[in-house]
Amino acid sequence: MGVVLAGLLAVALAVANFGEFLGVAWAQGQHLLNAPLFDVGKQPLTALALIKIVLFLGALILFARFSSSILQQKLLTHTRLESGQRYAIARVVSYVVFALGLIIGLESMGLDLSSLVVVGGALGLGVGLGLQTVVSNFVAGLILLVEQPIRVGDRIEVGETYGDVVAMRGRSTWVRTNDNVVIIVPNSDFIEKSVTNWTANDRLVRITLPLGVSYNSDPVQVREALLRVAGANPDVLADPAPDVVFQDFGDSSLDFQLRAWTETKVNHPAILKSDLYFAIFEEFRKLKIEIPFPQRDLHVRTVAPDAAALLHGPVGNRLQA
């Protein structure tokens, strides 16, 4: 019985000591969390306040993204706005939600926003030292969302990048090529460089196929053959109708252009060109229309005596054979 009592007493002492240790640790932790780390203006900033700010910013970012997603996928889908316009509106709303939430949240935490002027000055110094590119891309992203020279789903060409716009972020725009490779283009490139937007007005695009035939061919027959090939292709529109242009008298060929309109192969024009070239080759072979290759006639005015002797000798006979 005495052993049991001694054991219980030992356990009680251990629990008391552990409770005292937890109390001391809790008090020290509170002291560390509430100890001011630095001042923002005249407002001291503690570790606990920093933790609250980080958690608040994380929650605010998630809420802004959630509101943007709900607006784009649920509410705006019932309007007549195009997908690019819906995306732009949703992005702007997410920025506004984040900005308003940030202001309200900081004020509710007791931070004097007027004291953040110092932080603004530090950020301005950072921009002057090395953040010009980041700020430039962000501002360019806002301009793209407001003016909408490009939108999500557009077929664009900027520099050597050619593909479909799949996303427009705050700093960059994602462009997916025909190889299913996403190229991340800085937003400032769309402001500072020339951009070709193939679908800015509509999904109607004209493709041009240059080709040449021999001088023995009948141009009228060539035009009729090309129009038949274009009319037989299901991806070529009948309105606007395809047409054939007699472009030039080339060095070794009569040069034509077949021009056709499509709205189904906007994202894959090379495939449509390939299909038409296959069909043109087959049609020309049936009609015996020759596709020439470059030829040159060489006229020799004078020949050195040694070379003439070789040409009239055994070497020349072998060449003629």
BALOBA-1460 file (C-alpha; in Angstrom, 3 decimals):
// residues 321
<rec num="1" residu="m" x="0.000" y="0.000" z="0.000"/>
<rec num="2" residu="g" x="2.846" y="2.331" z="0.865"/>
<rec num="3" residu="v" x="4.474" y="1.653" z="-2.514"/>
<rec num="4" residu="v" x="1.267" y="2.607" z="-4.340"/>
<rec num="5" residu="l" x="0.958" y="5.835" z="-2.368"/>
<rec num="6" residu="a" x="4.573" y="6.668" z="-3.092"/>
<rec num="7" residu="g" x="4.007" y="6.049" z="-6.809"/>
<rec num="8" residu="l" x="0.923" y="8.249" z="-6.896"/>
<rec num="9" residu="l" x="2.801" y="10.984" z="-5.061"/>
<rec num="10" residu="a" x="5.641" y="10.796" z="-7.587"/>
<rec num="11" residu="v" x="3.179" y="11.037" z="-10.489"/>
<rec num="12" residu="a" x="1.453" y="14.023" z="-8.880"/>
<rec num="13" residu="l" x="4.787" y="15.778" z="-8.393"/>
<rec num="14" residu="a" x="5.751" y="15.061" z="-12.012"/>
<rec num="15" residu="v" x="2.436" y="16.403" z="-13.318"/>
<rec num="16" residu="a" x="2.799" y="19.502" z="-11.165"/>
<rec num="17" residu="n" x="6.353" y="20.075" z="-12.398"/>
<rec num="18" residu="f" x="5.260" y="19.562" z="-16.027"/>
<rec num="19" residu="g" x="2.343" y="21.949" z="-15.554"/>
<rec num="20" residu="e" x="4.698" y="24.499" z="-14.082"/>
<rec num="21" residu="f" x="7.038" y="23.980" z="-17.053"/>
<rec num="22" residu="l" x="4.169" y="24.466" z="-19.514"/>
<rec num="23" residu="g" x="3.111" y="27.618" z="-17.693"/>
<rec num="24" residu="v" x="6.618" y="29.037" z="-17.882"/>
<rec num="25" residu="a" x="6.961" y="28.043" z="-21.557"/>
<rec num="26" residu="w" x="3.591" y="29.601" z="-22.362"/>
<rec num="27" residu="a" x="4.532" y="32.798" z="-20.617"/>
<rec num="28" residu="q" x="7.864" y="32.954" z="-22.440"/>
<rec num="29" residu="g" x="6.164" y="32.197" z="-25.753"/>
<rec num="30" residu="q" x="3.651" y="34.968" z="-25.217"/>
<rec num="31" residu="h" x="6.454" y="37.312" z="-24.308"/>
<rec num="32" residu="l" x="8.346" y="36.443" z="-27.490"/>
<rec num="33" residu="l" x="5.260" y="36.721" z="-29.688"/>
<rec num="34" residu="n" x="4.214" y="40.057" z="-28.204"/>
<rec num="35" residu="a" x="7.689" y="41.538" z="-28.129"/>
<rec num="36" residu="p" x="8.014" y="44.300" z="-30.753"/>
<rec num="37" residu="l" x="10.363" y="43.375" z="-33.591"/>
<rec num="38" residu="f" x="10.418" y="46.703" z="-35.394"/>
<rec num="39" residu="d" x="8.277" y="49.761" z="-35.885"/>
<rec num="40" residu="v" x="6.257" y="50.715" z="-38.941"/>
<rec num="41" residu="g" x="6.126" y="54.450" z="-38.511"/>
<rec num="42" residu="k" x="5.079" y="54.794" z="-34.864"/>
<rec num="43" residu="q" x="3.308" y="51.410" z="-34.778"/>
<rec num="44" residu="p" x="5.298" y="48.522" z="-33.215"/>
<rec num="45" residu="l" x="5.057" y="45.251" z="-35.108"/>
<rec num="46" residu="t" x="5.283" y="41.986" z="-33.159"/>
<rec num="47" residu="a" x="5.882" y="38.411" z="-34.251"/>
<rec num="48" residu="l" x="2.256" y="37.564" z="-33.451"/>
<rec num="49" residu="a" x="1.109" y="40.413" z="-35.685"/>
<rec num="50" residu="l" x="3.329" y="39.142" z="-38.510"/>
<rec num="51" residu="i" x="1.847" y="35.650" z="-38.182"/>
<rec num="52" residu="k" x="-1.675" y="37.110" z="-38.283"/>
<rec num="53" residu="i" x="-0.803" y="39.194" z="-41.339"/>
<rec num="54" residu="v" x="0.630" y="36.184" z="-43.196"/>
<rec num="55" residu="l" x="-2.425" y="34.044" z="-42.398"/>
<rec num="56" residu="f" x="-4.725" y="36.894" z="-43.355"/>
<rec num="57" residu="l" x="-2.946" y="37.448" z="-46.683"/>
<rec num="58" residu="g" x="-3.151" y="33.734" z="-47.483"/>
<rec num="59" residu="a" x="-6.868" y="33.653" z="-46.724"/>
<rec num="60" residu="l" x="-7.419" y="36.871" z="-48.690"/>
<rec num="61" residu="i" x="-5.643" y="35.480" z="-51.763"/>
<rec num="62" residu="l" x="-7.738" y="32.309" z="-51.630"/>
<rec num="63" residu="f" x="-10.931" y="34.328" z="-51.253"/>
<rec num="64" residu="a" x="-10.015" y="36.620" z="-54.175"/>
<rec num="65" residu="r" x="-9.332" y="33.611" z="-56.412"/>
<rec num="66" residu="f" x="-12.542" y="31.920" z="-55.289"/>
<rec num="67" residu="s" x="-14.614" y="35.035" z="-56.025"/>
<rec num="68" residu="s" x="-12.968" y="35.357" z="-59.449"/>
<rec num="69" residu="s" x="-13.701" y="31.707" z="-60.248"/>
<rec num="70" residu="i" x="-17.343" y="31.952" z="-59.146"/>
<rec num="71" residu="l" x="-17.834" y="35.142" z="-61.147"/>
<rec num="72" residu="q" x="-16.259" y="33.751" z="-64.314"/>
<rec num="73" residu="q" x="-17.656" y="30.212" z="-64.288"/>
<rec num="74" residu="k" x="-21.072" y="30.686" z="-62.650"/>
<rec num="75" residu="l" x="-22.372" y="34.231" z="-63.017"/>
<rec num="76" residu="l" x="-20.879" y="35.638" z="-66.224"/>
<rec num="77" residu="t" x="-21.606" y="32.465" z="-68.208"/>
<rec num="78" residu="h" x="-25.252" y="33.567" z="-68.325"/>
<rec num="79" residu="t" x="-24.330" y="36.789" z="-70.154"/>
<rec num="80" residu="r" x="-23.484" y="37.392" z="-73.805"/>
<rec num="81" residu="l" x="-19.898" y="38.256" z="-73.015"/>
<rec num="82" residu="e" x="-17.160" y="36.319" z="-74.788"/>
<rec num="83" residu="s" x="-14.813" y="34.084" z="-72.804"/>
<rec num="84" residu="g" x="-11.978" y="36.616" z="-73.003"/>
<rec num="85" residu="q" x="-14.185" y="39.409" z="-71.680"/>
<rec num="86" residu="r" x="-15.464" y="37.216" z="-68.841"/>
<rec num="87" residu="y" x="-11.888" y="36.363" z="-67.909"/>
<rec num="88" residu="a" x="-10.843" y="40.032" z="-67.916"/>
<rec num="89" residu="i" x="-13.759" y="41.110" z="-65.712"/>
<rec num="90" residu="a" x="-13.111" y="38.277" z="-63.260"/>
<rec num="91" residu="r" x="-9.413" y="39.200" z="-62.997"/>
<rec num="92" residu="v" x="-10.150" y="42.869" z="-62.358"/>
<rec num="93" residu="v" x="-12.729" y="41.952" z="-59.699"/>
<rec num="94" residu="s" x="-10.193" y="39.679" z="-57.976"/>
<rec num="95" residu="y" x="-7.673" y="42.548" z="-57.840"/>
<rec num="96" residu="v" x="-10.310" y="44.895" z="-56.406"/>
<rec num="97" residu="v" x="-11.377" y="42.309" z="-53.794"/>
<rec num="98" residu="f" x="-7.776" y="41.785" z="-52.752"/>
<rec num="99" residu="a" x="-7.038" y="45.524" z="-52.487"/>
<rec num="100" residu="l" x="-10.188" y="46.309" z="-50.479"/>
<rec num="101" residu="g" x="-9.719" y="43.283" z="-48.245"/>
<rec num="102" residu="l" x="-6.108" y="44.250" z="-47.609"/>
<rec num="103" residu="i" x="-7.068" y="47.775" z="-46.538"/>
<rec num="104" residu="i" x="-9.949" y="46.622" z="-44.321"/>
<rec num="105" residu="g" x="-7.896" y="43.813" z="-42.805"/>
<rec num="106" residu="l" x="-4.920" y="45.991" z="-41.915"/>
<rec num="107" residu="e" x="-7.164" y="48.606" z="-40.322"/>
<rec num="108" residu="s" x="-9.016" y="45.942" z="-38.327"/>
<rec num="109" residu="m" x="-5.670" y="44.695" z="-36.983"/>
<rec num="110" residu="g" x="-4.993" y="48.142" z="-35.599"/>
<rec num="111" residu="l" x="-2.360" y="49.171" z="-38.087"/>
<rec num="112" residu="d" x="-2.357" y="52.839" z="-38.930"/>
<rec num="113" residu="l" x="-2.303" y="52.968" z="-42.721"/>
<rec num="114" residu="s" x="-0.757" y="56.399" z="-42.638"/>
<rec num="115" residu="s" x="2.290" y="54.796" z="-41.047"/>
<rec num="116" residu="l" x="2.668" y="52.598" z="-44.116"/>
<rec num="117" residu="v" x="4.033" y="55.586" z="-46.000"/>
<rec num="118" residu="v" x="7.448" y="54.462" z="-44.832"/>
<rec num="119" residu="v" x="6.828" y="51.022" z="-46.300"/>
<rec num="120" residu="g" x="5.652" y="52.654" z="-49.516"/>
<rec num="121" residu="g" x="8.875" y="54.637" z="-49.640"/>
<rec num="122" residu="a" x="10.886" y="51.455" z="-49.158"/>
<rec num="123" residu="l" x="8.944" y="49.770" z="-51.942"/>
<rec num="124" residu="g" x="9.561" y="52.779" z="-54.172"/>
<rec num="125" residu="l" x="13.270" y="52.464" z="-53.464"/>
<rec num="126" residu="g" x="13.095" y="48.760" z="-54.297"/>
<rec num="127" residu="v" x="11.363" y="49.549" z="-57.589"/>
<rec num="128" residu="g" x="14.078" y="52.050" z="-58.369"/>
<rec num="129" residu="l" x="16.808" y="49.515" z="-57.593"/>
<rec num="130" residu="g" x="15.615" y="46.403" z="-59.358"/>
<rec num="131" residu="l" x="11.869" y="45.818" z="-59.492"/>
<rec num="132" residu="q" x="11.173" y="47.923" z="-62.580"/>
<rec num="133" residu="t" x="10.549" y="44.823" z="-64.696"/>
<rec num="134" residu="v" x="8.072" y="43.319" z="-62.218"/>
<rec num="135" residu="v" x="6.124" y="46.563" z="-61.891"/>
<rec num="136" residu="s" x="6.226" y="47.142" z="-65.655"/>
<rec num="137" residu="n" x="4.804" y="43.681" z="-66.340"/>
<rec num="138" residu="f" x="2.083" y="44.112" z="-63.707"/>
<rec num="139" residu="v" x="1.008" y="47.486" z="-65.078"/>
<rec num="140" residu="a" x="1.087" y="46.067" z="-68.604"/>
<rec num="141" residu="g" x="-1.147" y="43.220" z="-67.411"/>
<rec num="142" residu="l" x="-3.683" y="45.733" z="-66.096"/>
<rec num="143" residu="i" x="-3.602" y="47.598" z="-69.422"/>
<rec num="144" residu="l" x="-4.193" y="44.346" z="-71.315"/>
<rec num="145" residu="l" x="-7.170" y="43.496" z="-69.108"/>
<rec num="146" residu="v" x="-8.735" y="46.942" z="-69.575"/>
<rec num="147" residu="e" x="-8.024" y="47.581" z="-73.276"/>
<rec num="148" residu="q" x="-8.229" y="43.898" z="-74.313"/>
<rec num="149" residu="p" x="-6.035" y="43.970" z="-77.429"/>
<rec num="150" residu="i" x="-5.668" y="40.252" z="-76.736"/>
<rec num="151" residu="r" x="-8.011" y="37.945" z="-74.844"/>
<rec num="152" residu="v" x="-8.033" y="34.374" z="-73.639"/>
<rec num="153" residu="g" x="-8.639" y="32.125" z="-76.650"/>
<rec num="154" residu="d" x="-7.109" y="34.502" z="-79.217"/>
<rec num="155" residu="r" x="-4.626" y="33.251" z="-81.780"/>
<rec num="156" residu="i" x="-1.634" y="35.571" z="-81.543"/>
<rec num="157" residu="e" x="1.914" y="36.025" z="-82.761"/>
<rec num="158" residu="v" x="4.438" y="38.076" z="-80.784"/>
<rec num="159" residu="g" x="8.102" y="37.879" z="-81.694"/>
<rec num="160" residu="e" x="8.825" y="34.227" z="-82.482"/>
<rec num="161" residu="t" x="5.936" y="32.980" z="-80.313"/>
<rec num="162" residu="y" x="2.828" y="31.766" z="-82.154"/>
<rec num="163" residu="g" x="-0.121" y="30.124" z="-80.432"/>
<rec num="164" residu="d" x="-3.322" y="30.468" z="-78.392"/>
<rec num="165" residu="v" x="-3.688" y="32.619" z="-75.281"/>
<rec num="166" residu="v" x="-4.702" y="30.260" z="-72.466"/>
<rec num="167" residu="a" x="-4.193" y="32.482" z="-69.389"/>
<rec num="168" residu="m" x="-3.414" y="36.101" z="-68.501"/>
<rec num="169" residu="r" x="-1.693" y="36.523" z="-65.151"/>
<rec num="170" residu="g" x="-0.588" y="39.582" z="-63.267"/>
<rec num="171" residu="r" x="2.994" y="39.352" z="-64.533"/>
<rec num="172" residu="s" x="2.826" y="37.224" z="-67.662"/>
<rec num="173" residu="t" x="0.588" y="35.694" z="-70.313"/>
<rec num="174" residu="w" x="0.576" y="31.989" z="-71.159"/>
<rec num="175" residu="v" x="0.592" y="31.091" z="-74.852"/>
<rec num="176" residu="r" x="0.128" y="27.461" z="-75.953"/>
<rec num="177" residu="t" x="1.693" y="26.463" z="-79.278"/>
<rec num="178" residu="n" x="0.568" y="23.718" z="-81.658"/>
<rec num="179" residu="d" x="3.128" y="21.435" z="-79.992"/>
<rec num="180" residu="n" x="1.128" y="21.790" z="-76.740"/>
<rec num="181" residu="v" x="4.020" y="23.737" z="-75.236"/>
<rec num="182" residu="v" x="3.087" y="26.671" z="-73.008"/>
<rec num="183" residu="i" x="5.349" y="29.696" z="-73.458"/>
<rec num="184" residu="i" x="5.234" y="32.288" z="-70.679"/>
<rec num="185" residu="v" x="5.486" y="35.747" z="-72.244"/>
<rec num="186" residu="p" x="6.033" y="38.859" z="-70.066"/>
<rec num="187" residu="n" x="3.082" y="41.223" z="-70.313"/>
<rec num="188" residu="s" x="5.335" y="44.136" z="-71.238"/>
<rec num="189" residu="d" x="6.135" y="42.399" z="-74.551"/>
<rec num="190" residu="f" x="2.526" y="42.912" z="-75.653"/>
<rec num="191" residu="i" x="2.822" y="46.639" z="-74.964"/>
<rec num="192" residu="e" x="6.311" y="47.300" z="-76.315"/>
<rec num="193" residu="k" x="6.355" y="44.958" z="-79.352"/>
<rec num="194" residu="s" x="4.168" y="44.495" z="-82.400"/>
<rec num="195" residu="v" x="1.558" y="41.802" z="-81.827"/>
<rec num="196" residu="t" x="-0.408" y="39.981" z="-84.516"/>
<rec num="197" residu="n" x="-3.851" y="38.923" z="-83.338"/>
<rec num="198" residu="w" x="-5.302" y="36.529" z="-85.915"/>
<rec num="199" residu="t" x="-8.712" y="36.378" z="-84.234"/>
<rec num="200" residu="a" x="-9.170" y="39.922" z="-82.912"/>
<rec num="201" residu="n" x="-12.339" y="40.511" z="-84.970"/>
<rec num="202" residu="d" x="-13.596" y="36.951" z="-85.537"/>
<rec num="203" residu="r" x="-12.403" y="33.396" z="-86.171"/>
<rec num="204" residu="l" x="-12.212" y="33.959" z="-89.925"/>
<rec num="205" residu="v" x="-8.673" y="33.630" z="-91.337"/>
<rec num="206" residu="r" x="-7.359" y="33.601" z="-94.902"/>
<rec num="207" residu="i" x="-4.435" y="31.384" z="-95.843"/>
<rec num="208" residu="t" x="-2.303" y="31.790" z="-98.974"/>
<rec num="209" residu="l" x="-0.626" y="28.982" z="-100.916"/>
<rec num="210" residu="p" x="2.048" y="30.073" z="-103.426"/>
<rec num="211" residu="l" x="2.853" y="27.681" z="-106.278"/>
<rec num="212" residu="g" x="4.278" y="27.654" z="-109.778"/>
<rec num="213" residu="v" x="3.564" y="25.794" z="-113.028"/>
<rec num="214" residu="s" x="5.525" y="25.455" z="-116.242"/>
<rec num="215" residu="y" x="5.214" y="27.953" z="-119.097"/>
<rec num="216" residu="n" x="3.546" y="25.234" z="-121.188"/>
<rec num="217" residu="s" x="0.514" y="25.222" z="-118.857"/>
<rec num="218" residu="d" x="-2.804" y="26.928" z="-119.570"/>
<rec num="219" residu="p" x="-3.376" y="29.590" z="-116.846"/>
<rec num="220" residu="v" x="-7.151" y="29.259" z="-117.112"/>
<rec num="221" residu="q" x="-6.931" y="25.498" z="-116.609"/>
<rec num="222" residu="v" x="-4.642" y="26.025" z="-113.620"/>
<rec num="223" residu="r" x="-7.085" y="28.450" z="-112.016"/>
<rec num="224" residu="e" x="-10.025" y="26.091" z="-112.511"/>
<rec num="225" residu="a" x="-8.061" y="23.182" z="-111.050"/>
<rec num="226" residu="l" x="-7.067" y="25.169" z="-107.974"/>
<rec num="227" residu="l" x="-10.625" y="26.341" z="-107.368"/>
<rec num="228" residu="r" x="-11.902" y="22.760" z="-107.642"/>
<rec num="229" residu="v" x="-9.360" y="21.604" z="-105.064"/>
<rec num="230" residu="a" x="-10.279" y="24.407" z="-102.674"/>
<rec num="231" residu="g" x="-14.009" y="23.837" z="-103.096"/>
<rec num="232" residu="a" x="-13.639" y="20.127" z="-102.337"/>
<rec num="233" residu="n" x="-11.937" y="20.726" z="-98.997"/>
<rec num="234" residu="p" x="-14.471" y="20.778" z="-96.120"/>
<rec num="235" residu="d" x="-12.387" y="23.239" z="-94.087"/>
<rec num="236" residu="v" x="-12.415" y="25.896" z="-96.829"/>
<rec num="237" residu="l" x="-15.345" y="28.295" z="-96.668"/>
<rec num="238" residu="a" x="-17.579" y="28.889" z="-99.667"/>
<rec num="239" residu="d" x="-18.284" y="32.425" z="-98.438"/>
<rec num="240" residu="p" x="-15.926" y="34.237" z="-98.694"/>
<rec num="241" residu="a" x="-15.103" y="32.214" z="-101.759"/>
<rec num="242" residu="p" x="-11.555" y="31.094" z="-102.524"/>
<rec num="243" residu="d" x="-9.772" y="32.847" z="-105.372"/>
<rec num="244" residu="v" x="-6.666" y="32.429" z="-107.507"/>
<rec num="245" residu="v" x="-4.213" y="35.231" z="-108.278"/>
<rec num="246" residu="f" x="-1.840" y="35.118" z="-111.251"/>
<rec num="247" residu="q" x="1.036" y="36.685" z="-109.398"/>
<rec num="248" residu="d" x="4.046" y="36.861" z="-111.707"/>
<rec num="249" residu="f" x="6.046" y="35.514" z="-114.625"/>
<rec num="250" residu="g" x="8.835" y="33.806" z="-112.738"/>
<rec num="251" residu="d" x="12.268" y="32.792" z="-113.925"/>
<rec num="252" residu="s" x="11.190" y="29.244" z="-114.649"/>
<rec num="253" residu="s" x="7.461" y="29.152" z="-113.803"/>
<rec num="254" residu="l" x="4.135" y="30.942" z="-113.926"/>
<rec num="255" residu="d" x="3.530" y="31.972" z="-110.317"/>
<rec num="256" residu="f" x="0.042" y="31.686" z="-108.798"/>
<rec num="257" residu="q" x="-1.481" y="32.106" z="-105.362"/>
<rec num="258" residu="l" x="-4.446" y="30.142" z="-104.042"/>
<rec num="259" residu="r" x="-6.194" y="32.134" z="-101.311"/>
<rec num="260" residu="a" x="-8.792" y="30.381" z="-99.158"/>
<rec num="261" residu="w" x="-10.737" y="31.270" z="-96.019"/>
<rec num="262" residu="t" x="-11.255" y="29.027" z="-93.009"/>
<rec num="263" residu="e" x="-12.637" y="29.217" z="-89.483"/>
<rec num="264" residu="t" x="-12.105" y="25.601" z="-88.436"/>
<rec num="265" residu="k" x="-8.336" y="25.455" z="-88.984"/>
<rec num="266" residu="v" x="-7.410" y="28.762" z="-87.377"/>
<rec num="267" residu="n" x="-5.286" y="26.964" z="-84.803"/>
<rec num="268" residu="h" x="-3.804" y="24.530" z="-87.320"/>
<rec num="269" residu="p" x="-3.240" y="26.389" z="-90.623"/>
<rec num="270" residu="a" x="-0.265" y="24.196" z="-91.544"/>
<rec num="271" residu="i" x="-2.524" y="21.128" z="-91.636"/>
<rec num="272" residu="l" x="-4.947" y="22.823" z="-94.021"/>
<rec num="273" residu="k" x="-2.084" y="23.933" z="-96.266"/>
<rec num="274" residu="s" x="-0.710" y="20.402" z="-96.305"/>
<rec num="275" residu="d" x="-4.112" y="18.928" z="-97.253"/>
<rec num="276" residu="l" x="-4.509" y="21.437" z="-100.078"/>
<rec num="277" residu="y" x="-0.998" y="20.835" z="-101.401"/>
<rec num="278" residu="f" x="-1.607" y="17.079" z="-101.453"/>
<rec num="279" residu="a" x="-4.844" y="17.586" z="-103.378"/>
<rec num="280" residu="i" x="-3.228" y="20.103" z="-105.778"/>
<rec num="281" residu="f" x="-0.403" y="17.723" z="-106.597"/>
<rec num="282" residu="e" x="-2.868" y="14.928" z="-107.344"/>
<rec num="283" residu="e" x="-5.043" y="17.207" z="-109.498"/>
<rec num="284" residu="f" x="-2.068" y="18.532" z="-111.460"/>
<rec num="285" residu="r" x="-0.860" y="15.002" z="-112.091"/>
<rec num="286" residu="k" x="-4.248" y="14.038" z="-113.523"/>
<rec num="287" residu="l" x="-4.285" y="17.098" z="-115.799"/>
<rec num="288" residu="k" x="-0.588" y="16.665" z="-116.697"/>
<rec num="289" residu="i" x="0.188" y="20.153" z="-115.430"/>
<rec num="290" residu="e" x="3.905" y="20.289" z="-114.787"/>
<rec num="291" residu="i" x="5.382" y="21.783" z="-111.621"/>
<rec num="292" residu="p" x="8.810" y="22.991" z="-112.772"/>
<rec num="293" residu="f" x="12.058" y="23.224" z="-110.911"/>
<rec num="294" residu="p" x="14.634" y="26.002" z="-111.413"/>
<rec num="295" residu="q" x="16.707" y="25.550" z="-114.572"/>
<rec num="296" residu="r" x="19.610" y="27.530" z="-115.999"/>
<rec num="297" residu="d" x="21.094" y="27.462" z="-119.516"/>
<rec num="298" residu="l" x="24.856" y="27.930" z="-119.625"/>
<rec num="299" residu="h" x="26.323" y="29.399" z="-122.799"/>
<rec num="300" residu="v" x="30.115" y="29.080" z="-123.101"/>
<rec num="301" residu="r" x="31.625" y="31.752" z="-125.372"/>
<rec num="302" residu="t" x="35.310" y="30.874" z="-125.169"/>
<rec num="303" residu="v" x="37.098" y="27.722" z="-124.094"/>
<rec num="304" residu="a" x="40.748" y="27.364" z="-123.257"/>
<rec num="305" residu="p" x="42.674" y="25.192" z="-125.751"/>
<rec num="306" residu="d" x="43.537" y="22.580" z="-123.126"/>
<rec num="307" residu="a" x="39.904" y="22.309" z="-122.073"/>
<rec num="308" residu="a" x="38.756" y="22.069" z="-125.706"/>
<rec num="309" residu="a" x="41.210" y="19.238" z="-126.296"/>
<rec num="310" residu="l" x="39.849" y="17.383" z="-123.318"/>
<rec num="311" residu="l" x="36.254" y="17.877" z="-124.455"/>
<rec num="312" residu="h" x="37.054" y="16.502" z="-127.913"/>
<rec num="313" residu="g" x="39.140" y="13.671" z="-126.528"/>
<rec num="314" residu="p" x="38.329" y="10.532" z="-124.517"/>
<rec num="315" residu="v" x="37.067" y="12.597" z="-121.568"/>
<rec num="316" residu="g" x="34.537" y="14.352" z="-123.752"/>
<rec num="317" residu="n" x="33.363" y="11.046" z="-125.213"/>
<rec num="318" residu="r" x="32.827" y="9.632" z="-121.741"/>
<rec num="319" residu="l" x="30.849" y="12.736" z="-120.719"/>
<rec num="320" residu="q" x="28.634" y="12.441" z="-123.790"/>
<rec num="321" residu="a" x="28.079" y="8.765" z="-123.072"/>
